[in-house]
Amino acid sequence: MQEITAIELKRMKDAGENFQLIDVREEHEFEICQIGGELIPMAEVMNNIEKISKDKKVVVHCRSGKRSAAVIQALQSQHGFNNLYNLKGGILAWADEVDTTMPKY
């Protein structure tokens, strides 16, 4: 599975790269903190395949990286995606490495 670090994601955002960021956490988690991704909770991803780009880099994240990894594996095996990147360590890594003021839960 392809992964990206929080620092690499920050560089991509700062450079204005064309990519999609998807947050697969639950809405109550999204309300605590978020990094600008589109919220598609894990349980709803398979019903929202059309919202996920197949022609540009897509970074998927959750709290720690486990749920997003499971989502990526399912999308790759069931729908043939090959442009997905897991945010290593999830939003917790972002809070530790990029924005230390971000609340953690």
N, CA, C and O atoms as CSV, one atom per row, in Angstrom:
chain,resi,resn,atom,element,x,y,z
A,1,MET,N,N,0.838,-1.191,0.000
A,1,MET,CA,C,0.000,0.000,0.000
A,1,MET,C,C,0.881,1.251,0.000
A,1,MET,O,O,1.864,1.343,0.735
A,2,GLN,N,N,0.501,2.203,-0.840
A,2,GLN,CA,C,1.231,3.456,-0.900
A,2,GLN,C,C,0.863,4.303,0.307
A,2,GLN,O,O,-0.308,4.400,0.676
A,3,GLU,N,N,1.865,4.913,0.918
A,3,GLU,CA,C,1.620,5.780,2.071
A,3,GLU,C,C,2.269,7.130,1.843
A,3,GLU,O,O,3.175,7.284,1.025
A,4,ILE,N,N,1.777,8.095,2.590
A,4,ILE,CA,C,2.321,9.444,2.566
A,4,ILE,C,C,2.406,9.916,4.015
A,4,ILE,O,O,1.524,9.611,4.818
A,5,THR,N,N,3.443,10.644,4.348
A,5,THR,CA,C,3.577,11.151,5.713
A,5,THR,C,C,2.837,12.485,5.854
A,5,THR,O,O,2.480,13.124,4.865
A,6,ALA,N,N,2.621,12.877,7.085
A,6,ALA,CA,C,1.970,14.161,7.348
A,6,ALA,C,C,2.795,15.312,6.763
A,6,ALA,O,O,2.235,16.261,6.214
A,7,ILE,N,N,4.099,15.229,6.878
A,7,ILE,CA,C,4.983,16.278,6.341
A,7,ILE,C,C,4.861,16.345,4.818
A,7,ILE,O,O,4.802,17.434,4.247
A,8,GLU,N,N,4.824,15.174,4.156
A,8,GLU,CA,C,4.667,15.155,2.700
A,8,GLU,C,C,3.315,15.733,2.291
A,8,GLU,O,O,3.226,16.462,1.304
A,9,LEU,N,N,2.263,15.412,3.045
A,9,LEU,CA,C,0.942,15.959,2.748
A,9,LEU,C,C,0.935,17.475,2.918
A,9,LEU,O,O,0.344,18.186,2.106
A,10,LYS,N,N,1.571,17.962,3.941
A,10,LYS,CA,C,1.674,19.417,4.165
A,10,LYS,C,C,2.374,20.082,2.979
A,10,LYS,O,O,1.941,21.136,2.512
A,11,ARG,N,N,3.442,19.473,2.498
A,11,ARG,CA,C,4.171,20.024,1.336
A,11,ARG,C,C,3.264,20.072,0.103
A,11,ARG,O,O,3.263,21.051,-0.642
A,12,MET,N,N,2.485,18.989,-0.101
A,12,MET,CA,C,1.567,18.948,-1.245
A,12,MET,C,C,0.526,20.055,-1.144
A,12,MET,O,O,0.236,20.732,-2.130
A,13,LYS,N,N,-0.032,20.239,0.043
A,13,LYS,CA,C,-1.043,21.286,0.249
A,13,LYS,C,C,-0.435,22.661,0.012
A,13,LYS,O,O,-1.019,23.494,-0.680
A,14,ASP,N,N,0.739,22.896,0.589
A,14,ASP,CA,C,1.412,24.196,0.459
A,14,ASP,C,C,1.778,24.507,-0.992
A,14,ASP,O,O,1.761,25.667,-1.406
A,15,ALA,N,N,2.108,23.465,-1.764
A,15,ALA,CA,C,2.503,23.647,-3.160
A,15,ALA,C,C,1.289,23.771,-4.080
A,15,ALA,O,O,1.433,24.031,-5.275
A,16,GLY,N,N,0.092,23.585,-3.519
A,16,GLY,CA,C,-1.111,23.687,-4.328
A,16,GLY,C,C,-1.277,22.539,-5.315
A,16,GLY,O,O,-1.896,22.702,-6.366
A,17,GLU,N,N,-0.723,21.378,-4.975
A,17,GLU,CA,C,-0.848,20.218,-5.867
A,17,GLU,C,C,-2.317,19.831,-6.045
A,17,GLU,O,O,-3.145,20.051,-5.162
A,18,ASN,N,N,-2.613,19.261,-7.186
A,18,ASN,CA,C,-3.964,18.815,-7.509
A,18,ASN,C,C,-4.155,17.387,-7.007
A,18,ASN,O,O,-3.714,16.435,-7.651
A,19,PHE,N,N,-4.807,17.241,-5.868
A,19,PHE,CA,C,-5.081,15.924,-5.311
A,19,PHE,C,C,-6.381,16.004,-4.522
A,19,PHE,O,O,-6.877,17.089,-4.220
A,20,GLN,N,N,-6.918,14.839,-4.196
A,20,GLN,CA,C,-8.148,14.772,-3.410
A,20,GLN,C,C,-7.792,14.232,-2.033
A,20,GLN,O,O,-7.008,13.291,-1.907
A,21,LEU,N,N,-8.378,14.839,-0.997
A,21,LEU,CA,C,-8.162,14.401,0.381
A,21,LEU,C,C,-9.495,13.914,0.933
A,21,LEU,O,O,-10.472,14.662,0.975
A,22,ILE,N,N,-9.526,12.659,1.353
A,22,ILE,CA,C,-10.759,12.066,1.868
A,22,ILE,C,C,-10.555,11.640,3.313
A,22,ILE,O,O,-9.583,10.965,3.651
A,23,ASP,N,N,-11.491,12.050,4.151
A,23,ASP,CA,C,-11.497,11.742,5.585
A,23,ASP,C,C,-12.557,10.669,5.820
A,23,ASP,O,O,-13.740,10.906,5.575
A,24,VAL,N,N,-12.145,9.489,6.295
A,24,VAL,CA,C,-13.094,8.393,6.484
A,24,VAL,C,C,-13.514,8.216,7.950
A,24,VAL,O,O,-14.063,7.181,8.327
A,25,ARG,N,N,-13.247,9.239,8.767
A,25,ARG,CA,C,-13.687,9.183,10.161
A,25,ARG,C,C,-15.189,9.448,10.240
A,25,ARG,O,O,-15.836,9.732,9.232
A,26,GLU,N,N,-15.724,9.353,11.441
A,26,GLU,CA,C,-17.138,9.633,11.667
A,26,GLU,C,C,-17.348,11.138,11.818
A,26,GLU,O,O,-16.404,11.878,12.094
A,27,GLU,N,N,-18.577,11.579,11.638
A,27,GLU,CA,C,-18.878,13.012,11.686
A,27,GLU,C,C,-18.494,13.636,13.030
A,27,GLU,O,O,-17.982,14.755,13.064
A,28,HIS,N,N,-18.736,12.927,14.133
A,28,HIS,CA,C,-18.389,13.496,15.444
A,28,HIS,C,C,-16.875,13.675,15.597
A,28,HIS,O,O,-16.436,14.566,16.325
A,29,GLU,N,N,-16.074,12.850,14.927
A,29,GLU,CA,C,-14.623,13.005,14.952
A,29,GLU,C,C,-14.215,14.202,14.094
A,29,GLU,O,O,-13.344,14.987,14.470
A,30,PHE,N,N,-14.855,14.324,12.946
A,30,PHE,CA,C,-14.596,15.415,12.015
A,30,PHE,C,C,-14.843,16.766,12.688
A,30,PHE,O,O,-14.136,17.740,12.426
A,31,GLU,N,N,-15.856,16.812,13.558
A,31,GLU,CA,C,-16.189,18.054,14.258
A,31,GLU,C,C,-15.115,18.447,15.268
A,31,GLU,O,O,-14.979,19.630,15.581
A,32,ILE,N,N,-14.356,17.494,15.782
A,32,ILE,CA,C,-13.290,17.783,16.753
A,32,ILE,C,C,-12.112,18.465,16.072
A,32,ILE,O,O,-11.594,19.471,16.556
A,33,CYS,N,N,-11.701,17.905,14.948
A,33,CYS,CA,C,-10.572,18.462,14.198
A,33,CYS,C,C,-10.605,17.898,12.783
A,33,CYS,O,O,-11.086,16.789,12.549
A,34,GLN,N,N,-10.085,18.685,11.846
A,34,GLN,CA,C,-10.010,18.217,10.467
A,34,GLN,C,C,-8.943,18.998,9.713
A,34,GLN,O,O,-8.522,20.078,10.129
A,35,ILE,N,N,-8.517,18.421,8.588
A,35,ILE,CA,C,-7.419,19.024,7.821
A,35,ILE,C,C,-7.844,19.359,6.392
A,35,ILE,O,O,-7.017,19.416,5.481
A,36,GLY,N,N,-9.138,19.578,6.215
A,36,GLY,CA,C,-9.613,20.046,4.920
A,36,GLY,C,C,-10.049,18.970,3.955
A,36,GLY,O,O,-10.272,19.252,2.778
A,37,GLY,N,N,-10.173,17.750,4.423
A,37,GLY,CA,C,-10.610,16.678,3.540
A,37,GLY,C,C,-12.120,16.606,3.410
A,37,GLY,O,O,-12.859,17.199,4.196
A,38,GLU,N,N,-12.558,15.872,2.407
A,38,GLU,CA,C,-13.979,15.631,2.211
A,38,GLU,C,C,-14.384,14.465,3.103
A,38,GLU,O,O,-13.771,13.400,3.047
A,39,LEU,N,N,-15.397,14.656,3.913
A,39,LEU,CA,C,-15.843,13.619,4.832
A,39,LEU,C,C,-16.706,12.586,4.112
A,39,LEU,O,O,-17.783,12.896,3.603
A,40,ILE,N,N,-16.203,11.342,4.082
A,40,ILE,CA,C,-16.977,10.190,3.614
A,40,ILE,C,C,-16.713,9.090,4.650
A,40,ILE,O,O,-15.743,8.343,4.519
A,41,PRO,N,N,-17.561,8.984,5.671
A,41,PRO,CA,C,-17.304,7.993,6.723
A,41,PRO,C,C,-17.093,6.595,6.153
A,41,PRO,O,O,-17.685,6.221,5.140
A,42,MET,N,N,-16.236,5.834,6.828
A,42,MET,CA,C,-15.836,4.513,6.359
A,42,MET,C,C,-17.029,3.665,5.902
A,42,MET,O,O,-16.967,3.033,4.847
A,43,ALA,N,N,-18.091,3.646,6.671
A,43,ALA,CA,C,-19.258,2.813,6.357
A,43,ALA,C,C,-19.984,3.280,5.092
A,43,ALA,O,O,-20.782,2.533,4.526
A,44,GLU,N,N,-19.713,4.507,4.647
A,44,GLU,CA,C,-20.410,5.058,3.488
A,44,GLU,C,C,-19.562,5.086,2.214
A,44,GLU,O,O,-20.059,5.441,1.145
A,45,VAL,N,N,-18.289,4.713,2.324
A,45,VAL,CA,C,-17.378,4.824,1.181
A,45,VAL,C,C,-17.870,4.025,-0.018
A,45,VAL,O,O,-17.898,4.548,-1.132
A,46,MET,N,N,-18.254,2.783,0.184
A,46,MET,CA,C,-18.639,1.931,-0.951
A,46,MET,C,C,-19.915,2.417,-1.643
A,46,MET,O,O,-20.169,2.061,-2.794
A,47,ASN,N,N,-20.708,3.221,-0.954
A,47,ASN,CA,C,-21.903,3.803,-1.573
A,47,ASN,C,C,-21.607,5.156,-2.221
A,47,ASN,O,O,-22.504,5.797,-2.769
A,48,ASN,N,N,-20.347,5.583,-2.155
A,48,ASN,CA,C,-19.955,6.890,-2.692
A,48,ASN,C,C,-18.732,6.793,-3.592
A,48,ASN,O,O,-17.922,7.718,-3.654
A,49,ILE,N,N,-18.602,5.673,-4.285
A,49,ILE,CA,C,-17.447,5.443,-5.168
A,49,ILE,C,C,-17.286,6.574,-6.184
A,49,ILE,O,O,-16.166,6.967,-6.513
A,50,GLU,N,N,-18.409,7.094,-6.678
A,50,GLU,CA,C,-18.354,8.133,-7.723
A,50,GLU,C,C,-17.722,9.428,-7.219
A,50,GLU,O,O,-17.325,10.267,-8.028
A,51,LYS,N,N,-17.620,9.608,-5.910
A,51,LYS,CA,C,-17.010,10.818,-5.355
A,51,LYS,C,C,-15.489,10.732,-5.292
A,51,LYS,O,O,-14.820,11.731,-5.027
A,52,ILE,N,N,-14.941,9.541,-5.535
A,52,ILE,CA,C,-13.502,9.322,-5.411
A,52,ILE,C,C,-12.861,9.351,-6.795
A,52,ILE,O,O,-13.223,8.577,-7.682
A,53,SER,N,N,-11.908,10.251,-6.959
A,53,SER,CA,C,-11.247,10.427,-8.249
A,53,SER,C,C,-10.400,9.212,-8.607
A,53,SER,O,O,-9.759,8.606,-7.749
A,54,LYS,N,N,-10.411,8.868,-9.894
A,54,LYS,CA,C,-9.533,7.807,-10.385
A,54,LYS,C,C,-8.394,8.381,-11.226
A,54,LYS,O,O,-7.499,7.647,-11.645
A,55,ASP,N,N,-8.425,9.694,-11.473
A,55,ASP,CA,C,-7.419,10.265,-12.369
A,55,ASP,C,C,-6.502,11.289,-11.716
A,55,ASP,O,O,-5.840,12.056,-12.415
A,56,LYS,N,N,-6.453,11.314,-10.397
A,56,LYS,CA,C,-5.445,12.109,-9.690
A,56,LYS,C,C,-5.152,11.426,-8.358
A,56,LYS,O,O,-5.868,10.516,-7.943
A,57,LYS,N,N,-4.103,11.872,-7.702
A,57,LYS,CA,C,-3.718,11.293,-6.426
A,57,LYS,C,C,-4.833,11.533,-5.397
A,57,LYS,O,O,-5.376,12.632,-5.290
A,58,VAL,N,N,-5.155,10.478,-4.650
A,58,VAL,CA,C,-6.166,10.570,-3.596
A,58,VAL,C,C,-5.517,10.138,-2.286
A,58,VAL,O,O,-5.028,9.014,-2.167
A,59,VAL,N,N,-5.517,11.032,-1.311
A,59,VAL,CA,C,-4.988,10.726,0.018
A,59,VAL,C,C,-6.182,10.454,0.922
A,59,VAL,O,O,-7.098,11.270,1.024
A,60,VAL,N,N,-6.159,9.295,1.577
A,60,VAL,CA,C,-7.239,8.881,2.466
A,60,VAL,C,C,-6.694,8.883,3.886
A,60,VAL,O,O,-5.592,8.397,4.138
A,61,HIS,N,N,-7.488,9.443,4.827
A,61,HIS,CA,C,-7.008,9.452,6.207
A,61,HIS,C,C,-8.132,9.190,7.195
A,61,HIS,O,O,-9.316,9.351,6.899
A,62,CYS,N,N,-7.702,8.775,8.386
A,62,CYS,CA,C,-8.612,8.591,9.520
A,62,CYS,C,C,-7.875,9.120,10.753
A,62,CYS,O,O,-7.050,10.027,10.643
A,63,ARG,N,N,-8.166,8.564,11.903
A,63,ARG,CA,C,-7.499,9.038,13.121
A,63,ARG,C,C,-6.049,8.557,13.186
A,63,ARG,O,O,-5.137,9.349,13.425
A,64,SER,N,N,-5.841,7.253,12.973
A,64,SER,CA,C,-4.499,6.695,13.151
A,64,SER,C,C,-3.916,6.037,11.907
A,64,SER,O,O,-2.730,5.708,11.877
A,65,GLY,N,N,-4.734,5.844,10.888
A,65,GLY,CA,C,-4.263,5.215,9.658
A,65,GLY,C,C,-4.787,3.805,9.435
A,65,GLY,O,O,-4.601,3.249,8.353
A,66,LYS,N,N,-5.434,3.217,10.427
A,66,LYS,CA,C,-5.921,1.841,10.282
A,66,LYS,C,C,-7.197,1.751,9.442
A,66,LYS,O,O,-7.281,0.930,8.529
A,67,ARG,N,N,-8.181,2.587,9.747
A,67,ARG,CA,C,-9.435,2.559,8.968
A,67,ARG,C,C,-9.188,2.967,7.529
A,67,ARG,O,O,-9.732,2.360,6.606
A,68,SER,N,N,-8.371,3.993,7.330
A,68,SER,CA,C,-8.096,4.433,5.961
A,68,SER,C,C,-7.362,3.342,5.183
A,68,SER,O,O,-7.597,3.182,3.985
A,69,ALA,N,N,-6.486,2.597,5.836
A,69,ALA,CA,C,-5.797,1.495,5.166
A,69,ALA,C,C,-6.799,0.425,4.735
A,69,ALA,O,O,-6.701,-0.114,3.633
A,70,ALA,N,N,-7.759,0.119,5.602
A,70,ALA,CA,C,-8.783,-0.883,5.263
A,70,ALA,C,C,-9.643,-0.410,4.088
A,70,ALA,O,O,-9.983,-1.196,3.204
A,71,VAL,N,N,-9.989,0.877,4.086
A,71,VAL,CA,C,-10.771,1.445,2.987
A,71,VAL,C,C,-9.985,1.346,1.681
A,71,VAL,O,O,-10.535,0.956,0.651
A,72,ILE,N,N,-8.714,1.696,1.724
A,72,ILE,CA,C,-7.883,1.642,0.522
A,72,ILE,C,C,-7.792,0.213,-0.004
A,72,ILE,O,O,-7.927,-0.008,-1.207
A,73,GLN,N,N,-7.568,-0.750,0.872
A,73,GLN,CA,C,-7.483,-2.148,0.437
A,73,GLN,C,C,-8.782,-2.574,-0.254
A,73,GLN,O,O,-8.747,-3.238,-1.290
A,74,ALA,N,N,-9.923,-2.192,0.320
A,74,ALA,CA,C,-11.217,-2.552,-0.272
A,74,ALA,C,C,-11.406,-1.879,-1.629
A,74,ALA,O,O,-11.860,-2.518,-2.578
A,75,LEU,N,N,-11.064,-0.607,-1.727
A,75,LEU,CA,C,-11.215,0.114,-2.992
A,75,LEU,C,C,-10.299,-0.460,-4.073
A,75,LEU,O,O,-10.688,-0.555,-5.237
A,76,GLN,N,N,-9.096,-0.837,-3.685
A,76,GLN,CA,C,-8.164,-1.406,-4.652
A,76,GLN,C,C,-8.639,-2.783,-5.122
A,76,GLN,O,O,-8.624,-3.068,-6.319
A,77,SER,N,N,-9.054,-3.626,-4.197
A,77,SER,CA,C,-9.418,-4.993,-4.579
A,77,SER,C,C,-10.782,-5.073,-5.258
A,77,SER,O,O,-10.965,-5.882,-6.168
A,78,GLN,N,N,-11.737,-4.255,-4.836
A,78,GLN,CA,C,-13.090,-4.352,-5.378
A,78,GLN,C,C,-13.369,-3.412,-6.540
A,78,GLN,O,O,-14.255,-3.676,-7.353
A,79,HIS,N,N,-12.618,-2.312,-6.626
A,79,HIS,CA,C,-12.920,-1.308,-7.654
A,79,HIS,C,C,-11.713,-0.898,-8.491
A,79,HIS,O,O,-11.823,0.005,-9.320
A,80,GLY,N,N,-10.570,-1.541,-8.294
A,80,GLY,CA,C,-9.417,-1.327,-9.162
A,80,GLY,C,C,-8.699,-0.001,-9.024
A,80,GLY,O,O,-7.970,0.392,-9.935
A,81,PHE,N,N,-8.882,0.709,-7.905
A,81,PHE,CA,C,-8.161,1.968,-7.709
A,81,PHE,C,C,-6.666,1.688,-7.590
A,81,PHE,O,O,-6.263,0.703,-6.972
A,82,ASN,N,N,-5.838,2.562,-8.186
A,82,ASN,CA,C,-4.382,2.429,-8.054
A,82,ASN,C,C,-3.724,3.774,-7.756
A,82,ASN,O,O,-2.510,3.926,-7.894
A,83,ASN,N,N,-4.534,4.741,-7.348
A,83,ASN,CA,C,-4.049,6.108,-7.118
A,83,ASN,C,C,-4.279,6.555,-5.673
A,83,ASN,O,O,-4.355,7.752,-5.396
A,84,LEU,N,N,-4.389,5.592,-4.751
A,84,LEU,CA,C,-4.734,5.901,-3.365
A,84,LEU,C,C,-3.505,5.859,-2.470
A,84,LEU,O,O,-2.644,4.991,-2.607
A,85,TYR,N,N,-3.444,6.815,-1.553
A,85,TYR,CA,C,-2.340,6.914,-0.595
A,85,TYR,C,C,-2.921,7.024,0.807
A,85,TYR,O,O,-3.834,7.811,1.055
A,86,ASN,N,N,-2.383,6.230,1.712
A,86,ASN,CA,C,-2.813,6.270,3.105
A,86,ASN,C,C,-1.965,7.291,3.858
A,86,ASN,O,O,-0.740,7.295,3.734
A,87,LEU,N,N,-2.616,8.160,4.640
A,87,LEU,CA,C,-1.871,9.095,5.483
A,87,LEU,C,C,-1.319,8.306,6.663
A,87,LEU,O,O,-2.066,7.914,7.560
A,88,LYS,N,N,-0.029,8.078,6.660
A,88,LYS,CA,C,0.630,7.279,7.692
A,88,LYS,C,C,0.465,7.947,9.060
A,88,LYS,O,O,0.877,9.090,9.258
A,89,GLY,N,N,-0.143,7.220,9.997
A,89,GLY,CA,C,-0.359,7.762,11.335
A,89,GLY,C,C,-1.609,8.609,11.457
A,89,GLY,O,O,-1.943,9.070,12.549
A,90,GLY,N,N,-2.305,8.821,10.347
A,90,GLY,CA,C,-3.567,9.553,10.355
A,90,GLY,C,C,-3.468,10.983,10.856
A,90,GLY,O,O,-2.410,11.610,10.828
A,91,ILE,N,N,-4.611,11.473,11.314
A,91,ILE,CA,C,-4.673,12.868,11.768
A,91,ILE,C,C,-3.877,13.057,13.057
A,91,ILE,O,O,-3.497,14.180,13.387
A,92,LEU,N,N,-3.621,11.970,13.790
A,92,LEU,CA,C,-2.763,12.073,14.977
A,92,LEU,C,C,-1.344,12.453,14.568
A,92,LEU,O,O,-0.701,13.252,15.250
A,93,ALA,N,N,-0.846,11.896,13.469
A,93,ALA,CA,C,0.485,12.259,12.973
A,93,ALA,C,C,0.506,13.721,12.535
A,93,ALA,O,O,1.484,14.431,12.767
A,94,TRP,N,N,-0.587,14.170,11.895
A,94,TRP,CA,C,-0.685,15.576,11.489
A,94,TRP,C,C,-0.590,16.478,12.731
A,94,TRP,O,O,0.114,17.488,12.720
A,95,ALA,N,N,-1.305,16.103,13.794
A,95,ALA,CA,C,-1.291,16.893,15.033
A,95,ALA,C,C,0.092,16.888,15.683
A,95,ALA,O,O,0.504,17.885,16.276
A,96,ASP,N,N,0.802,15.782,15.574
A,96,ASP,CA,C,2.143,15.685,16.178
A,96,ASP,C,C,3.208,16.384,15.346
A,96,ASP,O,O,4.112,17.010,15.899
A,97,GLU,N,N,3.110,16.286,14.021
A,97,GLU,CA,C,4.205,16.721,13.158
A,97,GLU,C,C,3.972,18.047,12.434
A,97,GLU,O,O,4.931,18.718,12.054
A,98,VAL,N,N,2.702,18.432,12.237
A,98,VAL,CA,C,2.412,19.618,11.425
A,98,VAL,C,C,1.743,20.714,12.244
A,98,VAL,O,O,2.214,21.851,12.252
A,99,ASP,N,N,0.656,20.391,12.930
A,99,ASP,CA,C,-0.117,21.385,13.680
A,99,ASP,C,C,-0.262,20.939,15.119
A,99,ASP,O,O,-1.232,20.268,15.473
A,100,THR,N,N,0.702,21.310,15.953
A,100,THR,CA,C,0.707,20.855,17.344
A,100,THR,C,C,-0.382,21.506,18.187
A,100,THR,O,O,-0.561,21.135,19.347
A,101,THR,N,N,-1.118,22.471,17.626
A,101,THR,CA,C,-2.219,23.088,18.368
A,101,THR,C,C,-3.531,22.322,18.144
A,101,THR,O,O,-4.530,22.582,18.815
A,102,MET,N,N,-3.518,21.386,17.206
A,102,MET,CA,C,-4.731,20.644,16.878
A,102,MET,C,C,-5.124,19.727,18.036
A,102,MET,O,O,-4.274,19.030,18.591
A,103,PRO,N,N,-6.416,19.725,18.402
A,103,PRO,CA,C,-6.840,18.824,19.479
A,103,PRO,C,C,-6.707,17.357,19.054
A,103,PRO,O,O,-6.984,16.996,17.910
A,104,LYS,N,N,-6.278,16.527,20.004
A,104,LYS,CA,C,-6.196,15.082,19.756
A,104,LYS,C,C,-7.228,14.404,20.624
A,104,LYS,O,O,-7.573,14.891,21.701
A,105,TYR,N,N,-7.711,13.292,20.153
A,105,TYR,CA,C,-8.723,12.554,20.897
A,105,TYR,C,C,-8.434,11.081,20.834
A,105,TYR,O,O,-9.178,10.281,21.403
